[in-house]
Amino acid sequence: MGRVRVLGVDPGLTRCGVGVVEGVPGRPLTMVGVGVVRTPADAELGLRLVAIEQGIERWLDEHRPEFVAVERVFSQHNVRTVMGTAQASAVAMLCAARRGIPVALHTPSEVKAAVTGSGRADKAQVGAMVTRLLRLDAPPKPADAADALALAICHIWRAPAQTRLQQAVAQNRLQQAVALHKAQAVKATASPTAPASKGRPA
């Protein structure tokens, strides 16, 4: 996997974190840009989703990422928050898919583990490690922005392993399909044929 550019998206209706990171797995990474797409909490839902779409489109236009990494929505006690997060996530995925940009979903614990080494790290720890890994002067603010960068970092580091795993699974399925086809072919050709009866000579 060569040098890639990834747009990380930490979905949210009020604040949707966005961050672009470029680099190669195992080497120092570079922050290309970071920010937040904001929408007013008192605005109509449809208009807020349009604003998020327009904001993400601007980032896609400006930075031309090769991949988009979005935080996978997980269950919380606050159903309303989960719904808003899922809606913003869908908008980000739509924007990428419309351009043919591959989308990857990463869970919060997966991102934390990739960046800090612990799937239970808090936001302060994630921000500190993002600052260190990208050689920044200070942690990006707000935390949504730092989380977006963490998503991009996670994808760059984990994508090669995920690709190898997917290739191995696909290869295994192909081998199983070939083996099954051969077995069926052998079974078909080996079916016994009843011998022809011979009459008694006159």
ROPADREN-333271 format. One record per residue (C-alpha): residue number from 0; x, y, z. Coordinates in nm, 2 decimals. Layout:
R  num       u       v       w
R  NUM       X       Y       Z
...
END
This chain:
R  num       u       v       w
R    0    0.00    0.00    0.00
R    1    0.16    0.33   -0.11
R    2    0.10    0.68    0.01
R    3   -0.27    0.74    0.06
R    4   -0.50    1.03    0.16
R    5   -0.79    0.96    0.39
R    6   -1.08    1.18    0.50
R    7   -1.19    1.09    0.85
R    8   -1.55    1.18    0.94
R    9   -1.67    1.18    1.30
R   10   -2.05    1.21    1.23
R   11   -2.28    1.43    1.43
R   12   -2.57    1.67    1.35
R   13   -2.45    1.97    1.56
R   14   -2.07    1.91    1.50
R   15   -1.95    1.68    1.23
R   16   -1.57    1.64    1.27
R   17   -1.36    1.62    0.95
R   18   -0.99    1.56    0.91
R   19   -0.76    1.46    0.63
R   20   -0.44    1.26    0.68
R   21   -0.19    1.15    0.43
R   22    0.08    0.89    0.46
R   23    0.21    0.53    0.45
R   24    0.16    0.27    0.72
R   25    0.46    0.25    0.95
R   26    0.59    0.59    0.86
R   27    0.52    0.94    0.99
R   28    0.18    1.07    0.89
R   29    0.09    1.42    0.78
R   30   -0.22    1.62    0.86
R   31   -0.36    1.79    0.55
R   32   -0.65    1.96    0.71
R   33   -0.89    1.95    1.00
R   34   -1.22    2.12    1.09
R   35   -1.58    2.08    1.19
R   36   -1.90    2.11    0.98
R   37   -2.16    2.28    1.21
R   38   -2.54    2.30    1.19
R   39   -2.77    2.50    1.43
R   40   -2.95    2.27    1.68
R   41   -3.28    2.46    1.62
R   42   -3.28    2.42    1.24
R   43   -3.51    2.18    1.06
R   44   -3.36    1.83    1.03
R   45   -3.36    1.82    0.65
R   46   -3.18    2.15    0.63
R   47   -2.92    2.03    0.88
R   48   -2.85    1.72    0.67
R   49   -2.82    1.94    0.35
R   50   -2.57    2.16    0.54
R   51   -2.36    1.86    0.64
R   52   -2.37    1.73    0.28
R   53   -2.25    2.06    0.15
R   54   -1.98    2.08    0.41
R   55   -1.84    1.74    0.33
R   56   -1.87    1.80   -0.04
R   57   -1.64    2.11    0.00
R   58   -1.39    1.89    0.18
R   59   -1.40    1.63   -0.09
R   60   -1.36    1.90   -0.36
R   61   -1.06    2.06   -0.18
R   62   -0.87    1.76   -0.06
R   63   -0.95    1.48   -0.31
R   64   -0.91    1.19   -0.06
R   65   -0.87    0.83   -0.19
R   66   -1.06    0.68    0.10
R   67   -1.33    0.80    0.35
R   68   -1.33    0.66    0.70
R   69   -1.65    0.70    0.90
R   70   -1.71    0.61    1.26
R   71   -1.94    0.32    1.29
R   72   -2.26    0.41    1.48
R   73   -2.31    0.20    1.80
R   74   -2.59    0.18    2.05
R   75   -2.62    0.43    2.32
R   76   -2.88    0.51    2.59
R   77   -2.97    0.84    2.41
R   78   -3.16    0.72    2.11
R   79   -3.20    1.07    1.98
R   80   -2.82    1.12    1.97
R   81   -2.78    0.78    1.80
R   82   -3.03    0.87    1.53
R   83   -2.86    1.21    1.46
R   84   -2.52    1.04    1.44
R   85   -2.65    0.77    1.20
R   86   -2.81    1.03    0.98
R   87   -2.49    1.23    0.95
R   88   -2.30    0.91    0.89
R   89   -2.53    0.82    0.61
R   90   -2.48    1.16    0.45
R   91   -2.10    1.12    0.46
R   92   -2.12    0.77    0.31
R   93   -2.35    0.90    0.03
R   94   -2.12    1.19   -0.06
R   95   -1.82    0.94   -0.09
R   96   -2.02    0.67   -0.28
R   97   -2.15    0.93   -0.53
R   98   -1.79    1.00   -0.63
R   99   -1.69    0.64   -0.63
R  100   -1.46    0.68   -0.32
R  101   -1.43    0.37   -0.10
R  102   -1.58    0.40    0.24
R  103   -1.46    0.22    0.55
R  104   -1.64    0.20    0.89
R  105   -1.44    0.18    1.21
R  106   -1.58    0.14    1.56
R  107   -1.48    0.38    1.84
R  108   -1.29    0.11    2.03
R  109   -1.11    0.01    1.71
R  110   -1.00    0.37    1.65
R  111   -0.89    0.41    2.01
R  112   -0.69    0.09    2.01
R  113   -0.52    0.18    1.68
R  114   -0.42    0.53    1.80
R  115   -0.35    0.48    2.17
R  116   -0.31    0.11    2.21
R  117   -0.62    0.09    2.43
R  118   -0.98    0.05    2.32
R  119   -1.10    0.22    2.64
R  120   -0.90    0.54    2.60
R  121   -1.08    0.87    2.67
R  122   -1.10    1.17    2.44
R  123   -0.81    1.35    2.61
R  124   -0.59    1.05    2.54
R  125   -0.70    1.02    2.18
R  126   -0.64    1.39    2.13
R  127   -0.29    1.37    2.29
R  128   -0.19    1.08    2.07
R  129   -0.32    1.24    1.75
R  130   -0.12    1.55    1.84
R  131    0.19    1.34    1.89
R  132    0.15    1.12    1.58
R  133    0.08    1.41    1.35
R  134    0.35    1.63    1.52
R  135    0.10    1.91    1.59
R  136    0.16    2.20    1.83
R  137   -0.16    2.14    2.02
R  138   -0.46    1.89    2.02
R  139   -0.72    1.98    1.76
R  140   -1.03    2.15    1.90
R  141   -1.31    2.05    1.94
R  142   -1.27    1.68    2.02
R  143   -1.48    1.59    1.72
R  144   -1.20    1.72    1.50
R  145   -0.94    1.52    1.68
R  146   -1.16    1.21    1.65
R  147   -1.19    1.26    1.27
R  148   -0.81    1.27    1.24
R  149   -0.79    0.95    1.46
R  150   -1.03    0.78    1.22
R  151   -0.81    0.87    0.92
R  152   -0.50    0.75    1.11
R  153   -0.67    0.42    1.20
R  154   -0.77    0.35    0.84
R  155   -0.42    0.42    0.70
R  156   -0.27    0.18    0.96
R  157   -0.53   -0.09    0.95
R  158   -0.63   -0.09    0.58
R  159   -0.34   -0.31    0.46
R  160   -0.42   -0.58    0.72
R  161   -0.79   -0.56    0.64
R  162   -0.71   -0.59    0.27
R  163   -0.49   -0.89    0.32
R  164   -0.76   -1.06    0.53
R  165   -1.02   -0.99    0.27
R  166   -0.80   -1.13    0.00
R  167   -0.73   -1.44    0.21
R  168   -1.10   -1.49    0.27
R  169   -1.18   -1.44   -0.10
R  170   -0.90   -1.68   -0.20
R  171   -1.02   -1.95    0.04
R  172   -1.38   -1.92   -0.09
R  173   -1.25   -1.95   -0.44
R  174   -1.05   -2.26   -0.35
R  175   -1.35   -2.41   -0.18
R  176   -1.57   -2.34   -0.49
R  177   -1.32   -2.50   -0.72
R  178   -1.28   -2.81   -0.50
R  179   -1.66   -2.85   -0.48
R  180   -1.69   -2.81   -0.86
R  181   -1.42   -3.08   -0.92
R  182   -1.59   -3.31   -0.67
R  183   -1.92   -3.28   -0.84
R  184   -1.76   -3.33   -1.18
R  185   -1.59   -3.65   -1.06
R  186   -1.91   -3.78   -0.91
R  187   -2.10   -3.72   -1.23
R  188   -1.84   -3.91   -1.45
R  189   -1.80   -4.19   -1.20
R  190   -2.17   -4.29   -1.19
R  191   -2.19   -4.67   -1.26
R  192   -2.35   -4.78   -1.58
R  193   -2.56   -5.10   -1.58
R  194   -2.40   -5.37   -1.80
R  195   -2.59   -5.48   -2.11
R  196   -2.76   -5.82   -2.07
R  197   -2.65   -6.11   -2.29
R  198   -2.90   -6.35   -2.43
R  199   -2.85   -6.73   -2.41
R  200   -2.72   -6.87   -2.74
R  201   -2.97   -7.06   -2.95
END
